[in-house]
């Protein structure tokens, strides 16, 4: 009989900075149902996370660099300082509430703007130079007559996926741990948890078959390690689910930014310089909001300068959030592009077309596949951009001022290492295995479709197994890379498997395919057949039966974009066939997705309210694997963008640094009435260089550019230029 889960409740710090001097844990330990209390006084000693270990373990996935409960130091309000484990959740929560903590309080750095003068200039971001051409733009700008320079700000934002973070920790033995965790990456969670706990990576199994959204927040956060420690101390499985309030303080957020963008052009409207500076903050992490990323990629300009200042705050730790960098960054850059177009008296679409580039401006590499001009053209046609007046305040609908705005969307197209294993049994059923994650994006569905198409069987014969670190390795579900990473491996594994089947048939005296060549063979409806003569066929089931094979398996691995080829056979299997020929480009390409966002807004000047009435989103993201799931991703991204533009903002107490918007009652997100008709269109042209599949990721590009398009539409409607998100009535009346 399996032991019943114990339930846990966390205790959080109530100060912004200082030290815990005492906890009355001995008294509370006597409360009914309490099994154990974990704090810095008795927590297991975890391995410190040094720089080398960070690189090895995948520190970008680790929410905070400091292992939990290793000392009594408080770094921010809400930091976990203890965990109570009890027989029931009610007992654990009551005991946690009764736990009395005494602090030696210190003055914390809690206000972003106050701490900016003390900020530092980071040298690197994710292996790239953070400060690009620092100080070089000023001289060029001073010589130009056509230029603009403005400051734009974005607030702190929180992910708030529908499913809160949760963990169940089960010690199978003293050295084997199973974690059921709401995570975007089972493999990385297993690797990092194993490092901290002093275990072998293969001795930590992480299971997450379904995850209810993540948006970048579901990396490895400290509560997972605390629960693992508690389960070992209690000798029983321990279950913990974070509250919605904890989602505001303990699992990351998008940091606020203040961005200064300067653009200069020649008299014909061609960009001469782009300067983009970002002020932001962090705490207990090397991550900071990289809002200048798109300014290194979009548009043709001889000089671009991108710089950052990062303040250190005693505030909860920032992390990746859907399109990190590009979301706030496109608001600033694309708002500035609109302002520059108006100074030039040039249509905003025309201005972008004039400054279009087909290569990565910094690296000089041609984009692997780029149809941004088509996005502009098709988007303008579908939206009806030609009816827009350049002059603001020209269109009305009753009491509402109507405005049109647009912006460019962009996000990198990544491809990471991933391995897929496929197994066909004697009944012709297929199991596909990889340690990927479905966080609501449709991974199960599209993988099944890929395998079914490649093997010539119906989708209901495919059983997709993902969300388990014991399966063949795959990247985290983030960074818009899942499709481009796992599907090439899935396709090639299926090709290897069907070649194995065909080889058995060709060598079989009793098969109608005896002696045929591979290039003569087709696959459909669970059969192998001779192309042009369907009567000469053999079923997969019969081939395996005569060969006395209970199953056939094959594996393939996708290489990252830095790899010479695209896929290789995996060491997890030893297929008898060599992998299919792949396009092994020796030329280096820049992998990026692009799009265009067009928005119509209605503005009530009397109340300062802004309503988005319709959106057209045209995306160039390579091949579309599944129209329905892809469209859903873009719609979700656009809704995210509407929230960022009009309502989402986390407010912090300027005295203590804790969030005062603590639940979805006061952290506002779009509801059905806020969401207009969203017209999504895909260019749909495969990227021939990212993989044989030709698909790039689409999870994040949909949000980029939306807030700028809305702000630009507000200007077109009212003549008011709003440069600070969210675009609330208060800000409308301040302009």
C-alpha positions as CSV (number, residue, x, y, z in Angstrom):
1,X,0.0,0.0,0.0
2,X,1.4,3.4,-1.0
3,X,1.9,5.9,1.8
4,X,-0.6,8.8,1.8
5,X,0.8,12.2,0.8
6,X,1.6,14.6,3.6
7,X,0.6,18.2,2.9
8,X,2.8,21.2,3.2
9,X,2.4,25.0,3.8
10,X,5.2,27.5,3.3
11,X,6.2,30.4,5.6
12,X,7.4,33.6,3.9
13,X,9.5,36.5,5.1
14,X,7.7,39.7,6.0
15,X,10.7,42.0,5.6
16,X,12.6,43.1,2.5
17,X,16.1,42.6,3.9
18,X,17.7,41.3,7.1
19,X,18.1,38.0,9.0
20,X,15.9,35.6,10.8
21,X,17.0,35.5,14.5
22,X,14.5,33.0,15.9
23,X,11.6,30.7,15.0
24,X,9.3,29.1,17.5
25,X,9.4,25.8,15.6
26,X,9.8,23.6,18.7
27,X,6.5,24.9,20.0
28,X,4.6,24.6,16.7
29,X,6.0,21.1,16.2
30,X,3.5,20.0,19.0
31,X,0.5,21.2,17.0
32,X,-2.0,18.5,15.9
33,X,-1.0,16.7,12.8
34,X,2.4,18.4,12.4
35,X,5.1,16.0,11.2
36,X,8.1,18.3,10.7
37,X,9.1,21.9,10.2
38,X,12.0,22.6,7.8
39,X,13.9,25.9,8.1
40,X,17.5,27.1,7.9
41,X,18.0,25.5,11.3
42,X,17.6,21.9,10.2
43,X,17.5,21.9,6.3
44,X,19.7,19.5,4.5
45,X,23.0,21.1,3.3
46,X,22.7,21.6,-0.5
47,X,25.5,22.1,-2.9
48,X,26.3,25.7,-3.7
49,X,25.6,26.8,-7.2
50,X,28.9,28.2,-8.5
51,X,29.4,29.6,-12.0
52,X,30.7,26.3,-13.5
53,X,27.8,24.4,-12.0
54,X,25.3,27.0,-13.3
55,X,26.6,26.5,-16.9
56,X,26.5,22.7,-16.5
57,X,23.0,22.5,-14.9
58,X,21.3,25.0,-17.1
59,X,21.2,28.1,-14.9
60,X,18.9,29.9,-17.2
61,X,16.2,27.4,-16.1
62,X,17.0,28.0,-12.4
63,X,14.8,30.7,-10.9
64,X,17.2,31.8,-8.2
65,X,20.9,31.1,-7.8
66,X,20.9,30.6,-4.1
67,X,19.8,27.2,-2.8
68,X,16.9,27.5,-0.2
69,X,17.0,27.5,3.6
70,X,20.8,27.3,3.8
71,X,21.1,30.4,6.0
72,X,19.0,32.9,7.8
73,X,19.5,35.8,5.4
74,X,16.4,37.4,3.9
75,X,16.8,38.9,0.4
76,X,13.3,40.0,-0.5
77,X,9.8,40.1,1.0
78,X,7.9,36.8,0.5
79,X,11.1,34.7,0.4
80,X,10.5,31.2,1.7
81,X,11.9,30.8,5.2
82,X,10.2,27.6,6.5
83,X,7.9,24.8,5.5
84,X,5.4,23.0,7.7
85,X,4.5,19.4,6.9
86,X,1.4,17.9,8.4
87,X,-1.2,15.2,7.9
88,X,-3.7,17.6,6.3
89,X,-3.4,20.9,4.5
90,X,-5.5,22.6,7.1
91,X,-3.2,21.5,9.8
92,X,-0.1,22.5,7.9
93,X,-1.6,25.9,7.1
94,X,-2.7,26.6,10.6
95,X,0.7,25.7,12.0
96,X,2.4,27.8,9.5
97,X,0.2,30.8,10.5
98,X,1.1,30.3,14.1
99,X,4.8,30.1,13.4
100,X,6.4,33.2,15.0
101,X,9.5,34.6,13.3
102,X,11.7,37.3,14.7
103,X,14.0,39.3,12.4
104,X,17.0,41.6,12.6
105,X,15.7,44.0,9.9
106,X,17.9,46.0,7.6
107,X,17.1,48.8,5.1
108,X,16.2,47.2,1.8
109,X,16.6,48.5,-1.7
110,X,13.0,48.3,-2.9
111,X,12.2,51.2,-5.2
112,X,13.3,50.8,-8.8
113,X,13.7,54.4,-9.7
114,X,15.5,55.3,-6.4
115,X,18.1,52.6,-7.0
116,X,18.8,53.4,-10.7
117,X,21.8,55.7,-9.9
118,X,23.5,52.7,-8.3
119,X,22.8,50.3,-11.2
120,X,25.5,48.3,-12.9
121,X,26.3,47.6,-16.6
122,X,26.1,43.8,-17.2
123,X,28.8,42.6,-19.6
124,X,27.0,39.5,-21.0
125,X,23.5,38.2,-21.5
126,X,23.0,34.5,-22.3
127,X,26.5,34.2,-23.8
128,X,26.2,37.4,-25.9
129,X,27.7,40.9,-25.4
130,X,25.2,42.9,-23.4
131,X,26.6,46.4,-24.2
132,X,26.8,46.9,-28.0
133,X,28.5,49.9,-29.5
134,X,28.2,51.8,-26.3
135,X,28.6,55.5,-26.7
136,X,28.9,55.5,-30.5
137,X,25.4,56.7,-31.5
138,X,25.5,60.2,-30.0
139,X,28.0,61.6,-32.6
140,X,25.9,60.3,-35.5
141,X,22.6,61.5,-34.0
142,X,24.1,65.0,-33.6
143,X,24.6,65.4,-37.3
144,X,21.1,64.4,-38.4
145,X,18.2,66.7,-38.8
146,X,15.6,63.9,-38.9
147,X,15.6,62.2,-35.5
148,X,13.5,61.4,-32.5
149,X,14.4,60.4,-28.9
150,X,11.9,59.4,-26.3
151,X,11.6,57.4,-23.1
152,X,9.1,54.5,-22.8
153,X,8.3,52.5,-19.8
154,X,6.7,49.1,-19.0
155,X,5.6,47.8,-15.6
156,X,6.4,44.6,-13.8
157,X,4.1,41.9,-15.0
158,X,3.3,38.4,-13.8
159,X,2.7,35.2,-15.7
160,X,-0.3,33.8,-13.7
161,X,-0.8,30.5,-15.6
162,X,-4.2,28.9,-14.8
163,X,-2.5,26.0,-13.0
164,X,-0.4,27.2,-10.0
165,X,3.1,25.7,-9.4
166,X,2.9,22.4,-7.5
167,X,5.2,19.6,-6.5
168,X,4.9,16.1,-5.0
169,X,8.2,14.6,-3.8
170,X,8.6,10.9,-3.4
171,X,11.8,9.2,-2.2
172,X,11.8,5.7,-3.7
173,X,15.0,5.0,-1.8
174,X,17.7,7.0,0.0
175,X,19.3,7.9,-3.3
176,X,16.3,7.8,-5.7
177,X,13.8,10.7,-6.0
178,X,10.7,11.1,-8.0
179,X,9.2,14.6,-8.4
180,X,5.7,15.2,-9.8
181,X,6.2,18.8,-10.7
182,X,4.5,21.6,-12.7
183,X,7.5,22.3,-14.8
184,X,8.3,23.4,-18.4
185,X,11.3,21.1,-18.5
186,X,11.4,17.7,-16.9
187,X,15.0,17.1,-17.9
188,X,16.4,20.3,-16.6
189,X,14.4,20.0,-13.4
190,X,15.9,16.6,-12.9
191,X,19.5,17.8,-13.7
192,X,19.4,20.8,-11.4
193,X,17.6,19.1,-8.5
194,X,20.1,16.2,-8.7
195,X,23.0,18.7,-8.5
196,X,21.7,20.5,-5.4
197,X,20.7,17.3,-3.7
198,X,24.0,15.5,-4.4
199,X,22.3,12.8,-6.5
200,X,23.1,11.3,-9.9
201,X,20.9,12.9,-12.6
202,X,19.5,9.5,-13.6
203,X,18.4,9.0,-10.0
204,X,16.0,11.9,-10.1
205,X,12.9,11.3,-12.2
206,X,10.6,14.2,-12.9
207,X,7.1,13.6,-14.2
208,X,4.8,16.3,-15.7
209,X,2.5,14.7,-18.3
210,X,0.2,17.8,-18.5
211,X,1.1,21.4,-17.4
212,X,-1.5,24.1,-17.2
213,X,0.4,26.9,-18.7
214,X,3.8,28.4,-17.9
215,X,4.7,31.3,-20.0
216,X,8.3,31.1,-18.7
217,X,7.5,30.9,-15.0
218,X,7.8,27.2,-14.6
219,X,11.5,26.6,-14.4
220,X,13.0,25.1,-11.3
221,X,12.0,27.3,-8.3
222,X,13.1,26.8,-4.7
223,X,9.9,25.3,-3.4
224,X,10.6,22.1,-5.4
225,X,13.9,21.6,-3.6
226,X,12.3,22.5,-0.2
227,X,9.6,19.8,-0.8
228,X,12.2,17.3,-1.7
229,X,14.1,18.0,1.6
230,X,10.8,17.8,3.5
231,X,9.8,14.4,2.0
232,X,13.2,13.0,3.0
233,X,12.9,14.3,6.5
234,X,9.4,13.1,6.9
235,X,10.0,9.7,5.3
236,X,6.8,10.0,3.3
237,X,5.7,11.8,0.1
238,X,5.0,15.5,0.5
239,X,2.7,17.5,-1.6
240,X,2.7,21.3,-2.0
241,X,0.8,23.7,-4.2
242,X,1.6,27.4,-4.2
243,X,-1.2,29.9,-3.5
244,X,-2.1,32.6,-6.0
245,X,-0.4,35.1,-3.7
246,X,2.8,33.1,-3.8
247,X,2.7,33.2,-7.6
248,X,3.2,37.0,-7.2
249,X,6.4,36.7,-5.1
250,X,8.1,33.3,-5.6
251,X,8.1,32.2,-9.2
252,X,9.4,35.1,-11.1
253,X,7.9,38.0,-13.1
254,X,8.7,40.3,-16.0
255,X,10.8,43.2,-14.5
256,X,9.8,46.8,-15.2
257,X,11.8,48.7,-17.7
258,X,12.5,52.3,-18.6
259,X,13.7,52.4,-22.2
260,X,15.2,55.3,-24.1
261,X,15.1,55.0,-27.9
262,X,16.6,57.3,-30.4
263,X,16.2,57.0,-34.2
264,X,17.8,59.1,-36.9
265,X,17.3,59.0,-40.7
266,X,18.5,60.7,-43.8
267,X,16.1,63.0,-45.6
268,X,14.8,60.1,-47.7
269,X,13.7,58.3,-44.5
270,X,16.4,55.6,-44.4
271,X,17.6,54.8,-40.9
272,X,21.1,56.0,-40.1
273,X,21.2,55.0,-36.4
274,X,19.2,53.1,-33.8
275,X,20.0,53.6,-30.1
276,X,18.1,51.6,-27.5
277,X,19.0,51.8,-23.8
278,X,17.2,49.9,-21.1
279,X,17.1,50.4,-17.3
280,X,15.8,47.4,-15.4
281,X,16.6,45.4,-12.3
282,X,17.2,41.9,-10.9
283,X,17.9,39.9,-7.7
284,X,19.4,36.5,-7.1
285,X,19.8,35.8,-10.8
286,X,21.9,36.8,-13.8
287,X,18.8,37.2,-15.8
288,X,17.6,40.7,-16.7
289,X,14.9,41.9,-19.2
290,X,16.8,42.1,-22.5
291,X,14.6,44.7,-24.1
292,X,17.1,45.7,-26.8
293,X,17.2,42.3,-28.6
294,X,14.9,43.2,-31.4
295,X,16.8,46.5,-32.0
296,X,19.8,44.4,-33.0
297,X,17.7,42.4,-35.6
298,X,15.0,44.6,-37.2
299,X,15.6,47.2,-39.9
300,X,18.7,48.2,-41.9
301,X,20.8,50.9,-40.2
302,X,24.6,51.4,-40.4
303,X,24.9,51.9,-36.7
304,X,22.9,50.5,-33.7
305,X,23.7,50.9,-30.1
306,X,22.1,48.7,-27.4
307,X,22.9,49.1,-23.7
308,X,21.6,48.2,-20.3
309,X,21.8,49.3,-16.7
310,X,20.6,46.9,-14.1
311,X,19.7,47.8,-10.5
312,X,19.9,45.3,-7.7
313,X,16.6,45.3,-5.6
314,X,15.4,43.5,-2.6
315,X,12.4,42.5,-4.6
316,X,11.2,39.1,-5.8
317,X,13.4,37.7,-8.5
318,X,12.6,38.4,-12.2
319,X,12.6,35.7,-14.8
320,X,11.6,34.9,-18.4
321,X,8.1,35.8,-19.4
322,X,6.5,35.2,-22.8
323,X,8.9,36.7,-25.4
324,X,11.3,38.1,-22.8
325,X,12.9,41.2,-24.0
326,X,10.9,41.5,-27.3
327,X,7.6,42.1,-25.5
328,X,8.7,45.4,-23.7
329,X,11.3,46.0,-26.3
330,X,9.0,46.1,-29.3
331,X,6.7,48.4,-27.5
332,X,9.5,51.0,-27.3
333,X,11.1,50.4,-30.7
334,X,7.9,50.1,-32.6
335,X,6.4,53.2,-30.9
336,X,9.5,55.1,-31.8
337,X,9.3,53.8,-35.4
338,X,5.8,55.2,-35.6
339,X,6.9,58.6,-34.2
340,X,9.8,58.7,-36.7
341,X,7.4,57.9,-39.5
342,X,5.2,60.8,-38.5
343,X,8.1,63.2,-38.3
344,X,9.0,62.2,-41.9
345,X,5.3,62.4,-42.9
346,X,5.6,58.9,-44.2
347,X,3.1,56.0,-43.8
348,X,4.3,53.7,-41.0
349,X,4.1,50.6,-43.2
350,X,6.0,52.4,-46.0
351,X,8.7,53.5,-43.5
352,X,9.2,50.0,-42.3
353,X,9.4,48.7,-45.9
354,X,11.9,51.3,-46.8
355,X,14.2,50.1,-43.9
356,X,13.6,46.4,-44.4
357,X,16.6,44.0,-44.1
358,X,17.0,40.4,-45.3
359,X,20.0,39.7,-43.1
360,X,20.9,39.8,-39.4
361,X,22.4,43.3,-39.2
362,X,24.9,42.4,-36.5
363,X,26.2,39.1,-37.8
364,X,25.7,39.6,-41.5
365,X,24.0,36.2,-41.9
366,X,21.1,35.9,-44.3
367,X,17.8,35.1,-42.6
368,X,17.1,31.4,-43.2
369,X,13.6,32.2,-44.5
370,X,12.1,35.7,-44.3
371,X,8.8,37.0,-45.7
372,X,8.2,40.1,-43.6
373,X,7.3,42.2,-46.6
374,X,4.6,39.8,-47.3
375,X,3.4,40.1,-43.8
376,X,3.1,43.9,-44.2
377,X,1.4,43.6,-47.6
378,X,-1.1,40.9,-46.7
379,X,-1.8,42.4,-43.2
380,X,-2.5,45.8,-44.7
381,X,-4.9,44.3,-47.3
382,X,-6.8,42.1,-44.8
383,X,-7.0,44.9,-42.3
384,X,-8.0,47.7,-44.7
385,X,-5.0,49.9,-43.9
386,X,-5.5,51.9,-47.0
387,X,-8.6,53.6,-45.5
388,X,-6.5,55.0,-42.6
389,X,-5.9,58.7,-42.4
390,X,-2.4,59.8,-41.6
391,X,-3.8,62.8,-39.8
392,X,-5.0,61.9,-36.2
393,X,-8.6,62.4,-35.1
394,X,-10.1,61.9,-38.5
395,X,-12.3,58.9,-37.9
396,X,-15.2,58.6,-35.5
397,X,-18.0,56.2,-34.6
398,X,-20.5,58.1,-32.6
399,X,-18.7,59.5,-29.6
400,X,-15.7,57.3,-30.1
401,X,-12.5,58.3,-31.8
402,X,-11.3,55.5,-34.1
403,X,-7.6,54.9,-34.8
404,X,-5.5,52.4,-36.7
405,X,-2.0,51.3,-35.7
406,X,0.5,48.7,-36.6
407,X,3.9,47.3,-35.6
408,X,6.4,44.7,-36.5
409,X,6.5,41.4,-34.6
410,X,9.6,39.3,-34.3
411,X,11.1,36.5,-32.2
412,X,14.2,34.2,-32.7
413,X,13.7,30.8,-34.3
414,X,15.6,28.3,-32.2
415,X,16.4,24.6,-32.6
416,X,17.8,22.6,-29.7
417,X,19.0,19.0,-29.3
418,X,16.2,16.5,-28.9
419,X,15.9,12.8,-29.1
420,X,12.8,10.9,-30.1
421,X,12.3,7.1,-29.9
422,X,9.5,5.3,-31.8
423,X,8.4,1.7,-31.2
424,X,5.9,-0.3,-33.3
425,X,4.5,-3.5,-31.7
426,X,3.2,-6.6,-33.4
427,X,-0.3,-5.2,-33.7
428,X,1.0,-2.2,-35.6
429,X,0.5,0.3,-32.8
430,X,3.2,2.9,-32.3
431,X,4.5,4.5,-29.2
432,X,6.5,7.8,-29.6
433,X,8.6,8.8,-26.6
434,X,10.5,12.0,-25.8
435,X,11.0,14.1,-22.6
436,X,9.2,17.1,-24.0
437,X,6.3,18.9,-22.3
438,X,2.8,20.0,-23.4
439,X,2.0,23.3,-21.6
440,X,-1.1,23.8,-23.6
441,X,0.5,24.2,-27.0
442,X,-0.7,21.0,-28.6
443,X,2.5,19.0,-28.5
444,X,0.7,15.7,-28.0
445,X,-1.5,16.3,-31.0
446,X,1.1,17.5,-33.4
447,X,3.6,14.8,-32.5
448,X,1.0,12.2,-33.2
449,X,0.2,13.8,-36.5
450,X,3.9,13.9,-37.5
451,X,4.4,10.2,-36.7
452,X,1.1,9.1,-38.3
453,X,2.0,11.0,-41.6
454,X,5.5,9.6,-41.7
455,X,4.5,6.0,-41.0
456,X,1.3,5.9,-43.0
457,X,-1.0,5.0,-40.1
458,X,-4.0,6.7,-38.6
459,X,-3.4,9.1,-35.7
460,X,-5.3,6.8,-33.3
461,X,-2.6,4.2,-33.6
462,X,0.0,6.6,-32.2
463,X,0.5,6.8,-28.4
464,X,2.6,9.8,-27.5
465,X,4.5,9.7,-24.2
466,X,6.1,12.9,-23.0
467,X,6.5,14.8,-19.7
468,X,8.9,12.3,-18.1
469,X,12.6,12.8,-17.6
470,X,13.3,9.1,-18.0
471,X,12.3,9.3,-21.6
472,X,14.8,10.3,-24.4
473,X,16.0,13.9,-23.7
474,X,14.3,17.0,-25.1
475,X,14.5,20.7,-24.5
476,X,12.3,22.7,-22.2
477,X,8.9,23.9,-23.5
478,X,10.1,27.5,-23.9
479,X,11.9,29.8,-26.2
480,X,9.6,28.9,-29.1
481,X,11.8,25.9,-30.0
482,X,9.8,22.8,-29.2
483,X,8.4,22.2,-32.7
484,X,11.7,22.9,-34.5
485,X,13.6,20.7,-32.1
486,X,11.5,17.5,-31.5
487,X,9.7,17.1,-34.8
488,X,12.7,16.6,-37.1
489,X,13.8,13.8,-34.7
490,X,10.3,12.4,-34.7
491,X,10.2,12.4,-38.5
492,X,13.6,10.8,-38.9
493,X,12.9,8.1,-36.2
494,X,9.8,7.2,-38.1
495,X,11.6,7.1,-41.4
496,X,14.2,4.8,-39.9
497,X,11.5,2.5,-38.5
498,X,9.7,2.2,-41.8
499,X,13.0,1.5,-43.6
500,X,13.5,-1.3,-41.1
501,X,10.0,-2.7,-41.9
502,X,10.7,-2.4,-45.6
503,X,14.0,-4.2,-45.3
504,X,12.2,-7.1,-43.6
505,X,9.6,-7.2,-46.4
506,X,12.1,-7.0,-49.3
507,X,14.1,-9.9,-47.8
508,X,11.0,-12.1,-47.1
509,X,10.3,-14.8,-49.7
510,X,6.6,-14.7,-48.7
511,X,6.2,-11.0,-49.2
512,X,4.8,-9.4,-52.4
513,X,7.6,-6.9,-52.1
514,X,10.4,-9.5,-52.3
515,X,13.4,-8.0,-54.2
516,X,12.0,-4.5,-54.6
517,X,14.2,-1.4,-54.1
518,X,13.5,1.1,-51.3
519,X,12.8,3.9,-53.8
520,X,9.9,1.9,-55.2
521,X,8.1,1.7,-51.9
522,X,5.2,3.8,-50.5
523,X,3.5,3.7,-47.1
524,X,-0.2,4.2,-46.3
525,X,-2.9,2.7,-44.2
526,X,-0.5,0.5,-42.2
527,X,0.9,-1.1,-45.3
528,X,4.0,-1.1,-47.5
529,X,3.2,-1.1,-51.2
530,X,4.8,-0.7,-54.6
531,X,4.2,2.8,-56.0
532,X,2.0,2.5,-59.0
533,X,0.8,-1.0,-58.2
534,X,-1.1,-1.0,-55.0
535,X,-1.9,-4.7,-55.4
536,X,1.6,-5.5,-54.5
537,X,1.5,-4.7,-50.8
538,X,2.2,-6.0,-47.3
539,X,0.9,-4.9,-44.0
540,X,3.1,-3.9,-41.1
541,X,1.5,-6.6,-38.9
542,X,2.1,-9.4,-41.4
543,X,5.7,-8.3,-42.0
544,X,6.5,-8.4,-38.3
545,X,4.6,-11.7,-37.7
546,X,6.5,-13.5,-40.4
547,X,9.8,-12.1,-39.1
548,X,8.8,-13.1,-35.6
549,X,9.4,-9.6,-34.3
550,X,7.4,-8.4,-31.3
551,X,8.4,-4.9,-31.9
552,X,10.7,-2.6,-34.0
553,X,12.2,0.5,-32.7
554,X,14.2,3.5,-34.0
555,X,15.6,6.7,-32.6
556,X,16.9,10.0,-34.0
557,X,18.4,13.1,-32.4
558,X,18.0,16.7,-33.6
559,X,21.1,18.7,-33.4
560,X,21.0,22.3,-32.2
561,X,21.3,25.0,-34.8
562,X,25.1,25.1,-34.3
563,X,25.3,21.4,-35.4
564,X,26.7,20.7,-38.9
565,X,23.7,18.5,-39.8
566,X,20.2,18.4,-38.5
567,X,19.6,14.9,-37.3
568,X,21.7,11.9,-36.4
569,X,20.8,8.4,-35.2
570,X,20.6,8.2,-31.4
571,X,22.7,6.0,-29.3
572,X,19.5,5.0,-27.4
573,X,18.7,2.7,-30.3
574,X,20.8,0.9,-32.8
575,X,18.7,0.9,-36.0
576,X,19.9,-1.2,-38.9
577,X,19.4,1.7,-41.3
578,X,21.5,4.9,-41.7
579,X,19.7,8.1,-41.1
580,X,18.0,9.8,-44.1
581,X,20.0,12.3,-46.0
582,X,19.5,15.8,-44.6
583,X,20.3,19.3,-45.7
584,X,23.6,20.0,-44.0
585,X,24.1,23.7,-44.7
586,X,27.6,24.8,-44.5
587,X,26.4,28.4,-44.9
588,X,25.5,30.1,-41.7
589,X,22.0,31.5,-41.4
590,X,20.2,33.7,-38.9
591,X,17.0,32.0,-37.7
592,X,14.2,34.4,-36.9
593,X,10.4,34.7,-37.2
594,X,8.6,37.8,-38.3
595,X,5.1,39.2,-38.4
596,X,3.0,42.3,-38.6
597,X,0.3,43.4,-36.1
598,X,-2.6,45.7,-37.2
599,X,-5.0,47.1,-34.6
600,X,-8.1,49.2,-34.5
601,X,-9.0,51.0,-31.3
602,X,-12.0,53.1,-30.2
603,X,-11.2,55.7,-27.6
604,X,-13.7,57.5,-25.4
605,X,-12.2,60.9,-24.7
606,X,-14.6,61.7,-21.9
607,X,-13.5,58.7,-19.8
608,X,-10.0,58.0,-21.3
609,X,-11.0,54.4,-22.0
610,X,-9.4,52.4,-24.8
611,X,-11.1,49.5,-26.5
612,X,-9.4,47.2,-29.0
613,X,-12.0,46.5,-31.6
614,X,-10.2,44.2,-34.0
615,X,-6.7,42.8,-34.7
616,X,-5.1,41.4,-37.8
617,X,-1.9,39.3,-37.1
618,X,0.1,38.0,-40.0
619,X,3.0,35.7,-39.2
620,X,5.9,34.3,-41.0
621,X,6.9,31.3,-38.9
622,X,7.8,28.7,-41.4
623,X,5.6,25.6,-42.1
624,X,2.4,25.4,-40.0
625,X,2.1,21.9,-38.6
626,X,-1.5,22.2,-37.3
627,X,-3.5,25.2,-38.3
628,X,-5.8,25.0,-35.3
629,X,-3.2,24.8,-32.6
630,X,-1.0,27.4,-34.3
631,X,-3.8,29.8,-34.6
632,X,-4.6,29.3,-30.9
633,X,-1.0,30.2,-30.0
634,X,-1.1,33.5,-31.9
635,X,-4.5,34.4,-30.5
636,X,-3.2,33.7,-27.0
637,X,-0.2,35.9,-27.7
638,X,-2.3,38.8,-29.0
639,X,-4.5,38.6,-25.9
640,X,-1.3,38.7,-23.8
641,X,-0.3,41.8,-25.7
642,X,-3.7,43.4,-25.2
643,X,-3.3,42.8,-21.4
644,X,0.2,44.3,-21.4
645,X,-1.0,47.3,-23.3
646,X,-4.2,48.2,-21.4
647,X,-4.3,46.7,-17.9
648,X,-1.5,44.4,-16.6
649,X,0.8,45.9,-14.0
650,X,2.2,44.7,-10.7
651,X,2.4,47.5,-8.2
652,X,4.9,47.3,-5.3
653,X,4.9,48.9,-1.9
654,X,7.6,51.5,-2.0
655,X,8.4,51.1,1.7
656,X,8.8,47.3,1.9
657,X,9.0,46.0,-1.7
658,X,6.2,43.6,-1.6
659,X,3.5,43.4,-4.3
660,X,0.2,45.1,-3.4
661,X,-1.5,43.5,-6.5
662,X,-1.6,40.0,-5.0
663,X,-4.4,38.2,-6.7
664,X,-6.3,38.1,-10.0
665,X,-8.9,40.4,-8.3
666,X,-6.5,43.3,-8.5
667,X,-3.9,42.1,-11.1
668,X,-6.2,42.6,-14.1
669,X,-5.9,40.4,-17.2
670,X,-8.1,40.5,-20.3
671,X,-11.5,38.8,-20.0
672,X,-13.8,37.8,-22.9
673,X,-15.3,41.3,-23.2
674,X,-11.8,42.7,-23.6
675,X,-10.9,40.4,-26.5
676,X,-12.0,41.5,-30.0
677,X,-12.1,39.5,-33.2
678,X,-8.6,38.4,-34.1
679,X,-7.8,37.7,-37.7
680,X,-4.8,35.3,-37.8
681,X,-3.0,34.6,-41.1
682,X,0.1,32.5,-41.7
683,X,2.5,33.0,-44.7
684,X,3.0,29.3,-44.3
685,X,6.2,28.9,-46.3
686,X,8.6,26.3,-44.9
687,X,12.0,27.3,-43.7
688,X,14.3,25.1,-45.7
689,X,17.3,25.6,-43.4
690,X,16.0,25.2,-39.8
691,X,15.0,21.5,-40.5
692,X,13.4,19.2,-43.0
693,X,10.1,19.9,-41.3
694,X,10.5,23.6,-42.1
695,X,8.7,24.8,-39.0
696,X,9.8,27.5,-36.5
697,X,8.3,28.1,-33.1
698,X,5.2,30.3,-32.6
699,X,4.6,30.3,-28.9
700,X,5.9,33.9,-28.3
701,X,5.9,35.9,-31.5
702,X,2.2,36.6,-31.2
703,X,2.6,38.9,-28.2
704,X,5.4,41.0,-29.8
705,X,4.4,44.3,-31.3
706,X,0.8,44.2,-30.0
707,X,1.2,46.9,-27.3
708,X,3.0,49.2,-29.7
709,X,0.3,48.7,-32.4
710,X,-2.3,49.7,-29.8
711,X,-0.4,52.7,-28.6
712,X,0.1,53.8,-32.2
713,X,-3.6,53.4,-32.9
714,X,-4.4,55.5,-29.9
715,X,-2.2,58.3,-31.3
716,X,-3.9,57.9,-34.7
717,X,-7.3,58.2,-33.0
718,X,-6.6,61.0,-30.6
719,X,-3.3,62.7,-31.4
720,X,-2.1,61.7,-27.9
721,X,1.2,59.8,-27.7
722,X,1.2,57.5,-24.7
723,X,4.6,56.1,-23.9
724,X,4.0,54.3,-20.5
725,X,2.3,51.0,-20.2
726,X,-0.4,50.1,-19.3
727,X,-2.5,52.7,-21.2
728,X,-4.9,53.5,-18.4
729,X,-7.4,56.4,-18.3
730,X,-5.1,58.2,-15.8
731,X,-2.2,58.2,-18.3
732,X,-4.5,59.3,-21.1
733,X,-5.5,62.4,-19.2
734,X,-1.9,63.1,-18.1
735,X,-0.8,63.6,-21.7
